[in-house]
């Protein structure tokens, strides 16, 4: 019998951040950098309110933009079909979501879906995933969070129970 090989590190969950029709380049640049830091893939669904070649997107993503794992899709349906996303792998974020983001399921693969800054998500997506909607609690002093901030909160919450990782030293194991 062969001796056991080196210990395997636990696999990190596969995370996908989806912006449907984003309008503000800074938000896309910011979440691109966050996705890179968290090991997530960024998906943008057209139409976009800016050019990905714009100086502002690159500036917001700093010198990391060229390393972002980015996919651009012509439609939300193309993304779901192309990625083979199962319904239970989709978490739709809306301020009227049925559950708080703290109840995100700890699945191996998860698509975190966000709408545009001014219009939110199309009704067709909200209806299709009516049982998969989440919100991030806020006070009545503001109508919403910034899109890239909300996406970062949801992304890191979805990774909270995952094996710890940190490129700049030893990280403590997450507490549940």
C-alpha positions as a Markdown table, in Angstrom:
| # | Residue | x | y | z |
|---|---|---|---|---|
| 1 | Unk | 0.0 | 0.0 | 0.0 |
| 2 | Unk | 1.3 | 3.4 | -0.9 |
| 3 | Unk | 2.0 | 5.9 | 1.8 |
| 4 | Unk | -0.6 | 8.7 | 2.1 |
| 5 | Unk | 0.3 | 11.8 | 0.1 |
| 6 | Unk | 0.6 | 15.3 | 1.6 |
| 7 | Unk | -2.5 | 16.6 | 3.4 |
| 8 | Unk | -5.0 | 18.3 | 1.1 |
| 9 | Unk | -6.1 | 21.8 | 1.9 |
| 10 | Unk | -9.9 | 22.0 | 2.2 |
| 11 | Unk | -11.4 | 23.4 | -1.0 |
| 12 | Unk | -12.7 | 27.0 | -0.9 |
| 13 | Unk | -16.2 | 27.5 | -2.1 |
| 14 | Unk | -16.7 | 28.7 | -5.6 |
| 15 | Unk | -18.2 | 32.2 | -5.6 |
| 16 | Unk | -19.6 | 34.3 | -8.4 |
| 17 | Unk | -20.7 | 38.0 | -8.0 |
| 18 | Unk | -23.2 | 39.0 | -10.7 |
| 19 | Unk | -24.0 | 42.6 | -11.6 |
| 20 | Unk | -27.0 | 42.9 | -13.8 |
| 21 | Unk | -26.9 | 46.1 | -15.9 |
| 22 | Unk | -24.5 | 48.1 | -13.7 |
| 23 | Unk | -24.4 | 51.8 | -14.3 |
| 24 | Unk | -21.5 | 53.2 | -12.3 |
| 25 | Unk | -18.0 | 52.3 | -13.3 |
| 26 | Unk | -16.6 | 52.9 | -9.8 |
| 27 | Unk | -18.8 | 50.2 | -8.3 |
| 28 | Unk | -17.7 | 47.7 | -10.9 |
| 29 | Unk | -14.0 | 48.5 | -10.4 |
| 30 | Unk | -14.4 | 48.3 | -6.7 |
| 31 | Unk | -16.1 | 44.9 | -6.7 |
| 32 | Unk | -13.6 | 43.6 | -9.2 |
| 33 | Unk | -10.8 | 44.2 | -6.8 |
| 34 | Unk | -12.8 | 42.7 | -4.0 |
| 35 | Unk | -13.6 | 39.6 | -6.1 |
| 36 | Unk | -9.9 | 39.2 | -6.8 |
| 37 | Unk | -9.1 | 39.4 | -3.1 |
| 38 | Unk | -11.7 | 36.8 | -2.2 |
| 39 | Unk | -11.0 | 34.5 | -5.1 |
| 40 | Unk | -14.4 | 35.1 | -6.7 |
| 41 | Unk | -15.4 | 35.5 | -10.3 |
| 42 | Unk | -17.2 | 38.7 | -11.5 |
| 43 | Unk | -20.0 | 38.5 | -14.0 |
| 44 | Unk | -21.4 | 41.5 | -15.7 |
| 45 | Unk | -24.7 | 41.3 | -17.6 |
| 46 | Unk | -25.3 | 43.8 | -20.4 |
| 47 | Unk | -26.3 | 46.5 | -21.0 |
| 48 | Unk | -23.5 | 48.2 | -19.1 |
| 49 | Unk | -23.7 | 51.9 | -18.3 |
| 50 | Unk | -20.0 | 52.5 | -19.1 |
| 51 | Unk | -17.2 | 51.0 | -21.2 |
| 52 | Unk | -15.0 | 48.4 | -19.6 |
| 53 | Unk | -12.1 | 50.1 | -21.3 |
| 54 | Unk | -12.8 | 53.4 | -19.4 |
| 55 | Unk | -10.0 | 54.8 | -17.4 |
| 56 | Unk | -12.4 | 55.1 | -14.4 |
| 57 | Unk | -13.0 | 51.3 | -14.2 |
| 58 | Unk | -9.3 | 50.6 | -14.3 |
| 59 | Unk | -8.7 | 53.4 | -11.7 |
| 60 | Unk | -11.3 | 52.0 | -9.3 |
| 61 | Unk | -9.8 | 48.5 | -9.8 |
| 62 | Unk | -6.4 | 50.0 | -9.4 |
| 63 | Unk | -3.6 | 48.0 | -10.9 |
| 64 | Unk | -5.5 | 44.8 | -10.3 |
| 65 | Unk | -8.2 | 45.2 | -13.0 |
| 66 | Unk | -6.3 | 43.1 | -15.6 |
| 67 | Unk | -6.2 | 40.2 | -13.1 |
| 68 | Unk | -9.9 | 40.1 | -12.3 |
| 69 | Unk | -11.7 | 36.9 | -13.3 |
| 70 | Unk | -14.3 | 38.6 | -15.4 |
| 71 | Unk | -17.0 | 37.4 | -17.7 |
| 72 | Unk | -19.5 | 39.6 | -19.6 |
| 73 | Unk | -22.8 | 38.2 | -20.7 |
| 74 | Unk | -25.4 | 39.4 | -23.2 |
| 75 | Unk | -28.3 | 38.4 | -20.9 |
| 76 | Unk | -28.9 | 36.9 | -17.5 |
| 77 | Unk | -30.4 | 33.8 | -19.1 |
| 78 | Unk | -27.2 | 33.3 | -21.0 |
| 79 | Unk | -25.2 | 33.5 | -17.8 |
| 80 | Unk | -27.4 | 31.0 | -16.0 |
| 81 | Unk | -27.4 | 28.6 | -18.9 |
| 82 | Unk | -23.7 | 29.1 | -19.7 |
| 83 | Unk | -22.6 | 28.5 | -16.1 |
| 84 | Unk | -25.1 | 25.7 | -15.5 |
| 85 | Unk | -26.3 | 27.5 | -12.3 |
| 86 | Unk | -28.9 | 25.5 | -10.4 |
| 87 | Unk | -31.7 | 27.4 | -8.8 |
| 88 | Unk | -30.5 | 26.6 | -5.3 |
| 89 | Unk | -27.1 | 28.1 | -6.2 |
| 90 | Unk | -28.6 | 31.5 | -6.9 |
| 91 | Unk | -28.9 | 34.2 | -4.2 |
| 92 | Unk | -30.7 | 37.3 | -5.4 |
| 93 | Unk | -30.2 | 40.5 | -3.4 |
| 94 | Unk | -32.9 | 43.1 | -3.1 |
| 95 | Unk | -33.8 | 45.5 | -0.4 |
| 96 | Unk | -37.2 | 43.7 | -0.2 |
| 97 | Unk | -35.5 | 40.3 | 0.0 |
| 98 | Unk | -37.4 | 37.7 | 2.1 |
| 99 | Unk | -34.4 | 36.6 | 4.2 |
| 100 | Unk | -31.3 | 38.4 | 5.7 |
| 101 | Unk | -27.9 | 37.8 | 4.2 |
| 102 | Unk | -26.9 | 36.0 | 7.4 |
| 103 | Unk | -29.0 | 33.1 | 6.2 |
| 104 | Unk | -27.1 | 32.5 | 3.0 |
| 105 | Unk | -26.6 | 28.7 | 2.5 |
| 106 | Unk | -23.0 | 27.4 | 2.9 |
| 107 | Unk | -23.0 | 25.8 | -0.6 |
| 108 | Unk | -19.9 | 24.8 | -2.5 |
| 109 | Unk | -21.0 | 27.1 | -5.4 |
| 110 | Unk | -23.0 | 30.3 | -5.1 |
| 111 | Unk | -24.0 | 33.1 | -7.5 |
| 112 | Unk | -24.7 | 36.4 | -5.6 |
| 113 | Unk | -26.9 | 38.5 | -7.9 |
| 114 | Unk | -27.3 | 42.3 | -7.7 |
| 115 | Unk | -29.2 | 44.7 | -9.9 |
| 116 | Unk | -28.3 | 48.2 | -11.2 |
| 117 | Unk | -27.7 | 51.1 | -8.9 |
| 118 | Unk | -30.9 | 53.0 | -9.8 |
| 119 | Unk | -33.3 | 50.3 | -11.0 |
| 120 | Unk | -32.4 | 47.2 | -9.1 |
| 121 | Unk | -33.1 | 43.8 | -10.6 |
| 122 | Unk | -35.6 | 43.2 | -13.4 |
| 123 | Unk | -39.0 | 41.8 | -12.3 |
| 124 | Unk | -38.4 | 38.7 | -14.3 |
| 125 | Unk | -35.3 | 37.7 | -12.2 |
| 126 | Unk | -37.1 | 38.6 | -8.9 |
| 127 | Unk | -40.1 | 36.4 | -9.9 |
| 128 | Unk | -38.0 | 33.5 | -11.1 |
| 129 | Unk | -36.0 | 33.4 | -7.9 |
| 130 | Unk | -38.8 | 34.6 | -5.5 |
| 131 | Unk | -37.8 | 32.0 | -2.9 |
| 132 | Unk | -34.1 | 32.9 | -3.2 |
| 133 | Unk | -34.1 | 36.6 | -2.2 |
| 134 | Unk | -32.0 | 38.1 | 0.5 |
| 135 | Unk | -31.5 | 41.6 | 2.0 |
| 136 | Unk | -28.9 | 43.3 | 4.1 |
| 137 | Unk | -30.5 | 45.1 | 7.0 |
| 138 | Unk | -30.3 | 48.9 | 7.0 |
| 139 | Unk | -32.0 | 51.7 | 9.0 |
| 140 | Unk | -34.7 | 53.9 | 7.6 |
| 141 | Unk | -32.1 | 56.8 | 7.3 |
| 142 | Unk | -31.1 | 55.6 | 3.8 |
| 143 | Unk | -32.8 | 53.9 | 1.0 |
| 144 | Unk | -30.0 | 51.5 | 0.1 |
| 145 | Unk | -26.3 | 50.6 | 0.4 |
| 146 | Unk | -23.8 | 51.3 | -2.2 |
| 147 | Unk | -23.8 | 48.5 | -4.8 |
| 148 | Unk | -20.1 | 47.5 | -4.4 |
| 149 | Unk | -20.4 | 47.7 | -0.6 |
| 150 | Unk | -23.5 | 45.4 | -0.5 |
| 151 | Unk | -21.8 | 42.9 | -2.9 |
| 152 | Unk | -18.7 | 42.8 | -0.7 |
| 153 | Unk | -20.7 | 42.3 | 2.5 |
| 154 | Unk | -22.6 | 39.4 | 0.9 |
| 155 | Unk | -19.5 | 37.9 | -0.7 |
| 156 | Unk | -17.6 | 37.7 | 2.6 |
| 157 | Unk | -20.6 | 36.5 | 4.5 |
| 158 | Unk | -20.9 | 33.7 | 2.0 |
| 159 | Unk | -17.3 | 32.7 | 2.8 |
| 160 | Unk | -17.5 | 33.1 | 6.6 |
| 161 | Unk | -17.9 | 29.3 | 7.2 |
| 162 | Unk | -15.3 | 28.4 | 4.5 |
| 163 | Unk | -11.7 | 27.3 | 5.4 |
| 164 | Unk | -9.7 | 30.4 | 6.4 |
| 165 | Unk | -7.4 | 31.9 | 3.9 |
| 166 | Unk | -5.1 | 34.9 | 4.0 |
| 167 | Unk | -2.2 | 35.7 | 1.7 |
| 168 | Unk | -0.3 | 37.8 | 4.2 |
| 169 | Unk | 0.2 | 35.4 | 7.0 |
| 170 | Unk | -1.6 | 32.8 | 9.1 |
| 171 | Unk | -5.3 | 33.5 | 9.6 |
| 172 | Unk | -7.3 | 32.3 | 12.5 |
| 173 | Unk | -10.0 | 29.7 | 11.9 |
| 174 | Unk | -13.4 | 31.3 | 11.4 |
| 175 | Unk | -15.8 | 31.1 | 14.2 |
| 176 | Unk | -19.4 | 30.1 | 13.5 |
